[in-house]
């Protein structure tokens, strides 16, 4: 079950990287002084990346928990 734990850890790190990217991208967009419509458009392009990263991170954490419970 060590393989499941390591794969889960890798997925979790990948998801956290995506979440950090989303945070940095939204912060840069807010600081760039865009109009309200442009800011909404940019944030709406970043939102699917954030949701996907949260999903990957959640799947990774679930894999780690399953690996620990079975191992």
Biopython code that builds the backbone (N, CA, C, O; Angstrom):
import numpy as np
from Bio.PDB.StructureBuilder import StructureBuilder

atoms = [
    (1, "UNK", "N", (0.797, -1.197, 0.000)),
    (1, "UNK", "CA", (0.000, 0.000, 0.000)),
    (1, "UNK", "C", (0.843, 1.265, 0.000)),
    (1, "UNK", "O", (0.319, 2.377, -0.062)),
    (2, "UNK", "N", (2.145, 1.081, 0.070)),
    (2, "UNK", "CA", (3.022, 2.253, 0.026)),
    (2, "UNK", "C", (2.872, 3.018, -1.278)),
    (2, "UNK", "O", (2.997, 4.242, -1.309)),
    (3, "UNK", "N", (2.602, 2.281, -2.363)),
    (3, "UNK", "CA", (2.454, 2.935, -3.662)),
    (3, "UNK", "C", (1.245, 3.868, -3.654)),
    (3, "UNK", "O", (1.310, 4.974, -4.192)),
    (4, "UNK", "N", (0.150, 3.430, -3.050)),
    (4, "UNK", "CA", (-1.058, 4.267, -2.982)),
    (4, "UNK", "C", (-0.774, 5.532, -2.175)),
    (4, "UNK", "O", (-1.234, 6.615, -2.537)),
    (5, "UNK", "N", (-0.028, 5.403, -1.099)),
    (5, "UNK", "CA", (0.304, 6.568, -0.268)),
    (5, "UNK", "C", (1.149, 7.557, -1.055)),
    (5, "UNK", "O", (0.890, 8.760, -1.020)),
    (6, "UNK", "N", (2.159, 7.062, -1.766)),
    (6, "UNK", "CA", (3.041, 7.962, -2.517)),
    (6, "UNK", "C", (2.317, 8.612, -3.697)),
    (6, "UNK", "O", (2.539, 9.787, -3.992)),
    (7, "UNK", "N", (1.457, 7.854, -4.369)),
    (7, "UNK", "CA", (0.679, 8.447, -5.463)),
    (7, "UNK", "C", (-0.265, 9.511, -4.907)),
    (7, "UNK", "O", (-0.416, 10.579, -5.499)),
    (8, "UNK", "N", (-0.897, 9.222, -3.774)),
    (8, "UNK", "CA", (-1.773, 10.203, -3.141)),
    (8, "UNK", "C", (-1.023, 11.451, -2.715)),
    (8, "UNK", "O", (-1.517, 12.568, -2.868)),
    (9, "UNK", "N", (0.167, 11.257, -2.182)),
    (9, "UNK", "CA", (0.977, 12.420, -1.777)),
    (9, "UNK", "C", (1.353, 13.264, -2.992)),
    (9, "UNK", "O", (1.334, 14.493, -2.930)),
    (10, "UNK", "N", (1.692, 12.602, -4.093)),
    (10, "UNK", "CA", (2.046, 13.335, -5.314)),
    (10, "UNK", "C", (0.840, 14.107, -5.849)),
    (10, "UNK", "O", (0.978, 15.254, -6.275)),
    (11, "UNK", "N", (-0.338, 13.487, -5.829)),
    (11, "UNK", "CA", (-1.542, 14.185, -6.278)),
    (11, "UNK", "C", (-1.865, 15.371, -5.372)),
    (11, "UNK", "O", (-2.290, 16.424, -5.847)),
    (12, "UNK", "N", (-1.665, 15.198, -4.088)),
    (12, "UNK", "CA", (-1.919, 16.289, -3.146)),
    (12, "UNK", "C", (-0.983, 17.467, -3.407)),
    (12, "UNK", "O", (-1.415, 18.620, -3.403)),
    (13, "UNK", "N", (0.280, 17.183, -3.632)),
    (13, "UNK", "CA", (1.241, 18.246, -3.918)),
    (13, "UNK", "C", (0.897, 18.933, -5.238)),
    (13, "UNK", "O", (1.007, 20.154, -5.351)),
    (14, "UNK", "N", (0.483, 18.154, -6.231)),
    (14, "UNK", "CA", (0.079, 18.730, -7.511)),
    (14, "UNK", "C", (-1.130, 19.644, -7.331)),
    (14, "UNK", "O", (-1.179, 20.733, -7.903)),
    (15, "UNK", "N", (-2.096, 19.206, -6.541)),
    (15, "UNK", "CA", (-3.270, 20.030, -6.281)),
    (15, "UNK", "C", (-2.936, 21.298, -5.521)),
    (15, "UNK", "O", (-3.460, 22.368, -5.831)),
    (16, "UNK", "N", (-2.070, 21.186, -4.532)),
    (16, "UNK", "CA", (-1.667, 22.372, -3.777)),
    (16, "UNK", "C", (-0.905, 23.364, -4.650)),
    (16, "UNK", "O", (-1.032, 24.576, -4.478)),
    (17, "UNK", "N", (-0.123, 22.853, -5.575)),
    (17, "UNK", "CA", (0.571, 23.734, -6.521)),
    (17, "UNK", "C", (-0.431, 24.511, -7.367)),
    (17, "UNK", "O", (-0.252, 25.704, -7.610)),
    (18, "UNK", "N", (-1.479, 23.836, -7.812)),
    (18, "UNK", "CA", (-2.522, 24.512, -8.581)),
    (18, "UNK", "C", (-3.258, 25.551, -7.761)),
    (18, "UNK", "O", (-3.607, 26.614, -8.275)),
    (19, "UNK", "N", (-3.499, 25.258, -6.495)),
    (19, "UNK", "CA", (-4.177, 26.220, -5.623)),
    (19, "UNK", "C", (-3.312, 27.457, -5.404)),
    (19, "UNK", "O", (-3.810, 28.582, -5.440)),
    (20, "UNK", "N", (-2.022, 27.248, -5.178)),
    (20, "UNK", "CA", (-1.111, 28.385, -5.005)),
    (20, "UNK", "C", (-1.041, 29.208, -6.285)),
    (20, "UNK", "O", (-1.017, 30.437, -6.235)),
    (21, "UNK", "N", (-1.008, 28.528, -7.442)),
    (21, "UNK", "CA", (-1.011, 29.241, -8.717)),
    (21, "UNK", "C", (-2.266, 30.109, -8.837)),
    (21, "UNK", "O", (-2.188, 31.259, -9.269)),
    (22, "UNK", "N", (-3.414, 29.563, -8.457)),
    (22, "UNK", "CA", (-4.665, 30.312, -8.540)),
    (22, "UNK", "C", (-4.624, 31.545, -7.646)),
    (22, "UNK", "O", (-5.056, 32.625, -8.048)),
    (23, "UNK", "N", (-4.109, 31.381, -6.445)),
    (23, "UNK", "CA", (-4.020, 32.506, -5.514)),
    (23, "UNK", "C", (-3.122, 33.597, -6.079)),
    (23, "UNK", "O", (-3.468, 34.777, -6.038)),
    (24, "UNK", "N", (-1.979, 33.203, -6.601)),
    (24, "UNK", "CA", (-1.037, 34.182, -7.162)),
    (24, "UNK", "C", (-1.641, 34.875, -8.384)),
    (24, "UNK", "O", (-1.495, 36.086, -8.546)),
    (25, "UNK", "N", (-2.317, 34.112, -9.243)),
    (25, "UNK", "CA", (-2.901, 34.697, -10.455)),
    (25, "UNK", "C", (-4.005, 35.688, -10.125)),
    (25, "UNK", "O", (-4.087, 36.743, -10.754)),
    (26, "UNK", "N", (-4.848, 35.378, -9.160)),
    (26, "UNK", "CA", (-5.920, 36.300, -8.787)),
    (26, "UNK", "C", (-5.341, 37.538, -8.113)),
    (26, "UNK", "O", (-5.814, 38.651, -8.346)),
    (27, "UNK", "N", (-4.327, 37.353, -7.283)),
    (27, "UNK", "CA", (-3.694, 38.505, -6.635)),
    (27, "UNK", "C", (-3.064, 39.438, -7.674)),
    (27, "UNK", "O", (-3.199, 40.658, -7.574)),
    (28, "UNK", "N", (-2.379, 38.871, -8.663)),
    (28, "UNK", "CA", (-1.791, 39.692, -9.724)),
    (28, "UNK", "C", (-2.873, 40.415, -10.519)),
    (28, "UNK", "O", (-2.695, 41.568, -10.913)),
    (29, "UNK", "N", (-3.993, 39.737, -10.753)),
    (29, "UNK", "CA", (-5.083, 40.357, -11.508)),
    (29, "UNK", "C", (-5.692, 41.518, -10.723)),
    (29, "UNK", "O", (-6.027, 42.551, -11.303)),
    (30, "UNK", "N", (-5.836, 41.353, -9.416)),
    (30, "UNK", "CA", (-6.397, 42.434, -8.606)),
    (30, "UNK", "C", (-5.465, 43.639, -8.544)),
    (30, "UNK", "O", (-5.915, 44.784, -8.547)),
    (31, "UNK", "N", (-4.177, 43.373, -8.488)),
    (31, "UNK", "CA", (-3.200, 44.476, -8.399)),
    (31, "UNK", "C", (-2.947, 45.170, -9.729)),
    (31, "UNK", "O", (-2.360, 46.252, -9.753)),
    (32, "UNK", "N", (-3.375, 44.571, -10.839)),
    (32, "UNK", "CA", (-3.070, 45.142, -12.144)),
    (32, "UNK", "C", (-3.957, 46.336, -12.497)),
    (32, "UNK", "O", (-3.703, 47.026, -13.484)),
    (33, "UNK", "N", (-4.982, 46.581, -11.705)),
    (33, "UNK", "CA", (-5.813, 47.757, -11.938)),
    (33, "UNK", "C", (-6.744, 47.621, -13.126)),
    (33, "UNK", "O", (-6.999, 48.601, -13.826)),
    (34, "UNK", "N", (-7.251, 46.437, -13.363)),
    (34, "UNK", "CA", (-8.169, 46.213, -14.479)),
    (34, "UNK", "C", (-9.546, 46.769, -14.146)),
    (34, "UNK", "O", (-9.877, 46.995, -12.982)),
    (35, "UNK", "N", (-10.330, 46.983, -15.175)),
    (35, "UNK", "CA", (-11.714, 47.384, -14.943)),
    (35, "UNK", "C", (-12.475, 46.197, -14.345)),
    (35, "UNK", "O", (-11.987, 45.068, -14.347)),
    (36, "UNK", "N", (-13.656, 46.468, -13.845)),
    (36, "UNK", "CA", (-14.440, 45.430, -13.167)),
    (36, "UNK", "C", (-14.763, 44.268, -14.115)),
    (36, "UNK", "O", (-14.676, 43.102, -13.729)),
    (37, "UNK", "N", (-15.130, 44.591, -15.331)),
    (37, "UNK", "CA", (-15.476, 43.539, -16.298)),
    (37, "UNK", "C", (-14.257, 42.694, -16.656)),
    (37, "UNK", "O", (-14.346, 41.469, -16.736)),
    (38, "UNK", "N", (-13.120, 43.350, -16.871)),
    (38, "UNK", "CA", (-11.899, 42.609, -17.212)),
    (38, "UNK", "C", (-11.434, 41.739, -16.045)),
    (38, "UNK", "O", (-10.967, 40.617, -16.244)),
    (39, "UNK", "N", (-11.565, 42.264, -14.838)),
    (39, "UNK", "CA", (-11.188, 41.491, -13.654)),
    (39, "UNK", "C", (-12.085, 40.266, -13.507)),
    (39, "UNK", "O", (-11.604, 39.175, -13.200)),
    (40, "UNK", "N", (-13.372, 40.441, -13.722)),
    (40, "UNK", "CA", (-14.293, 39.307, -13.653)),
    (40, "UNK", "C", (-13.964, 38.267, -14.719)),
    (40, "UNK", "O", (-14.028, 37.066, -14.455)),
    (41, "UNK", "N", (-13.616, 38.715, -15.908)),
    (41, "UNK", "CA", (-13.283, 37.789, -16.982)),
    (41, "UNK", "C", (-12.019, 36.996, -16.641)),
    (41, "UNK", "O", (-11.960, 35.789, -16.875)),
    (42, "UNK", "N", (-11.022, 37.667, -16.095)),
    (42, "UNK", "CA", (-9.783, 36.973, -15.753)),
    (42, "UNK", "C", (-9.995, 35.983, -14.606)),
    (42, "UNK", "O", (-9.483, 34.864, -14.637)),
    (43, "UNK", "N", (-10.750, 36.406, -13.601)),
    (43, "UNK", "CA", (-11.012, 35.513, -12.473)),
    (43, "UNK", "C", (-11.860, 34.324, -12.918)),
    (43, "UNK", "O", (-11.675, 33.214, -12.419)),
    (44, "UNK", "N", (-12.779, 34.540, -13.841)),
    (44, "UNK", "CA", (-13.601, 33.427, -14.321)),
    (44, "UNK", "C", (-12.774, 32.430, -15.139)),
    (44, "UNK", "O", (-13.156, 31.265, -15.241)),
    (45, "UNK", "N", (-11.662, 32.855, -15.718)),
    (45, "UNK", "CA", (-10.765, 31.918, -16.400)),
    (45, "UNK", "C", (-9.919, 31.141, -15.407)),
    (45, "UNK", "O", (-9.508, 30.017, -15.697)),
    (46, "UNK", "N", (-9.650, 31.713, -14.246)),
    (46, "UNK", "CA", (-8.828, 31.061, -13.230)),
    (46, "UNK", "C", (-9.653, 30.093, -12.384)),
    (46, "UNK", "O", (-9.115, 29.122, -11.853)),
    (47, "UNK", "N", (-10.945, 30.348, -12.256)),
    (47, "UNK", "CA", (-11.811, 29.536, -11.409)),
    (47, "UNK", "C", (-11.787, 28.040, -11.737)),
    (47, "UNK", "O", (-11.690, 27.240, -10.807)),
    (48, "UNK", "N", (-11.870, 27.617, -12.997)),
    (48, "UNK", "CA", (-11.808, 26.172, -13.272)),
    (48, "UNK", "C", (-10.478, 25.537, -12.860)),
    (48, "UNK", "O", (-10.443, 24.373, -12.461)),
    (49, "UNK", "N", (-9.401, 26.288, -12.957)),
    (49, "UNK", "CA", (-8.100, 25.767, -12.523)),
    (49, "UNK", "C", (-8.125, 25.539, -11.016)),
    (49, "UNK", "O", (-7.629, 24.527, -10.522)),
    (50, "UNK", "N", (-8.706, 26.486, -10.297)),
    (50, "UNK", "CA", (-8.796, 26.371, -8.844)),
    (50, "UNK", "C", (-9.656, 25.171, -8.447)),
    (50, "UNK", "O", (-9.271, 24.394, -7.574)),
    (51, "UNK", "N", (-10.794, 25.021, -9.073)),
    (51, "UNK", "CA", (-11.669, 23.898, -8.746)),
    (51, "UNK", "C", (-11.024, 22.558, -9.097)),
    (51, "UNK", "O", (-11.138, 21.597, -8.337)),
    (52, "UNK", "N", (-10.357, 22.491, -10.234)),
    (52, "UNK", "CA", (-9.649, 21.265, -10.612)),
    (52, "UNK", "C", (-8.536, 20.933, -9.634)),
    (52, "UNK", "O", (-8.332, 19.769, -9.289)),
    (53, "UNK", "N", (-7.818, 21.953, -9.189)),
    (53, "UNK", "CA", (-6.740, 21.734, -8.229)),
    (53, "UNK", "C", (-7.289, 21.250, -6.891)),
    (53, "UNK", "O", (-6.691, 20.383, -6.253)),
    (54, "UNK", "N", (-8.414, 21.802, -6.464)),
    (54, "UNK", "CA", (-9.043, 21.335, -5.232)),
    (54, "UNK", "C", (-9.473, 19.878, -5.351)),
    (54, "UNK", "O", (-9.322, 19.101, -4.408)),
    (55, "UNK", "N", (-10.007, 19.514, -6.507)),
    (55, "UNK", "CA", (-10.437, 18.132, -6.733)),
    (55, "UNK", "C", (-9.253, 17.174, -6.710)),
    (55, "UNK", "O", (-9.319, 16.123, -6.073)),
    (56, "UNK", "N", (-8.182, 17.525, -7.393)),
    (56, "UNK", "CA", (-6.990, 16.664, -7.421)),
    (56, "UNK", "C", (-6.404, 16.527, -6.025)),
    (56, "UNK", "O", (-5.995, 15.434, -5.630)),
    (57, "UNK", "N", (-6.358, 17.607, -5.284)),
    (57, "UNK", "CA", (-5.836, 17.564, -3.920)),
    (57, "UNK", "C", (-6.705, 16.680, -3.035)),
    (57, "UNK", "O", (-6.185, 15.918, -2.219)),
    (58, "UNK", "N", (-8.018, 16.774, -3.188)),
    (58, "UNK", "CA", (-8.922, 15.956, -2.392)),
    (58, "UNK", "C", (-8.756, 14.468, -2.724)),
    (58, "UNK", "O", (-8.732, 13.632, -1.821)),
    (59, "UNK", "N", (-8.642, 14.141, -4.000)),
    (59, "UNK", "CA", (-8.436, 12.747, -4.406)),
    (59, "UNK", "C", (-7.110, 12.235, -3.839)),
    (59, "UNK", "O", (-7.032, 11.094, -3.382)),
    (60, "UNK", "N", (-6.085, 13.058, -3.867)),
    (60, "UNK", "CA", (-4.792, 12.668, -3.311)),
    (60, "UNK", "C", (-4.862, 12.398, -1.821)),
    (60, "UNK", "O", (-4.308, 11.412, -1.335)),
    (61, "UNK", "N", (-5.542, 13.271, -1.099)),
    (61, "UNK", "CA", (-5.677, 13.061, 0.342)),
    (61, "UNK", "C", (-6.489, 11.810, 0.647)),
    (61, "UNK", "O", (-6.187, 11.099, 1.605)),
    (62, "UNK", "N", (-7.507, 11.533, -0.145)),
    (62, "UNK", "CA", (-8.292, 10.320, 0.037)),
    (62, "UNK", "C", (-7.431, 9.086, -0.229)),
    (62, "UNK", "O", (-7.549, 8.088, 0.481)),
    (63, "UNK", "N", (-6.575, 9.146, -1.236)),
    (63, "UNK", "CA", (-5.687, 8.027, -1.527)),
    (63, "UNK", "C", (-4.709, 7.783, -0.383)),
    (63, "UNK", "O", (-4.430, 6.637, -0.031)),
    (64, "UNK", "N", (-4.193, 8.854, 0.189)),
    (64, "UNK", "CA", (-3.289, 8.707, 1.332)),
    (64, "UNK", "C", (-4.007, 8.053, 2.504)),
    (64, "UNK", "O", (-3.462, 7.148, 3.137)),
    (65, "UNK", "N", (-5.212, 8.496, 2.797)),
    (65, "UNK", "CA", (-5.959, 7.925, 3.914)),
    (65, "UNK", "C", (-6.272, 6.456, 3.662)),
    (65, "UNK", "O", (-6.142, 5.632, 4.567)),
    (66, "UNK", "N", (-6.682, 6.119, 2.442)),
    (66, "UNK", "CA", (-6.965, 4.718, 2.124)),
    (66, "UNK", "C", (-5.693, 3.881, 2.227)),
    (66, "UNK", "O", (-5.722, 2.773, 2.762)),
    (67, "UNK", "N", (-4.596, 4.397, 1.726)),
    (67, "UNK", "CA", (-3.333, 3.669, 1.823)),
    (67, "UNK", "C", (-2.893, 3.439, 3.260)),
    (67, "UNK", "O", (-2.368, 2.373, 3.582)),
    (68, "UNK", "N", (-3.097, 4.417, 4.123)),
    (68, "UNK", "CA", (-2.728, 4.278, 5.525)),
    (68, "UNK", "C", (-3.651, 3.271, 6.210)),
    (68, "UNK", "O", (-3.193, 2.451, 7.006)),
    (69, "UNK", "N", (-4.936, 3.330, 5.906)),
    (69, "UNK", "CA", (-5.885, 2.412, 6.538)),
    (69, "UNK", "C", (-5.664, 0.961, 6.104)),
    (69, "UNK", "O", (-5.799, 0.041, 6.911)),
    (70, "UNK", "N", (-5.327, 0.762, 4.842)),
    (70, "UNK", "CA", (-5.120, -0.602, 4.344)),
    (70, "UNK", "C", (-3.725, -1.142, 4.642)),
    (70, "UNK", "O", (-3.506, -2.353, 4.668)),
    (71, "UNK", "N", (-2.800, -0.240, 4.863)),
    (71, "UNK", "CA", (-1.423, -0.674, 5.065)),
    (71, "UNK", "C", (-1.104, -0.777, 6.473)),
    (71, "UNK", "O", (0.021, -1.131, 6.827)),
]
sb = StructureBuilder()
sb.init_structure("model")
sb.init_model(0)
sb.init_chain("A")
sb.init_seg("    ")
for serial, (resi, resn, name, xyz) in enumerate(atoms, 1):
    if name == "N":
        sb.init_residue(resn, " ", resi, " ")
    sb.init_atom(name, np.array(xyz, "f"), 0.0, 1.0, " ", f" {name:<3s}", serial, name[0])
structure = sb.get_structure()
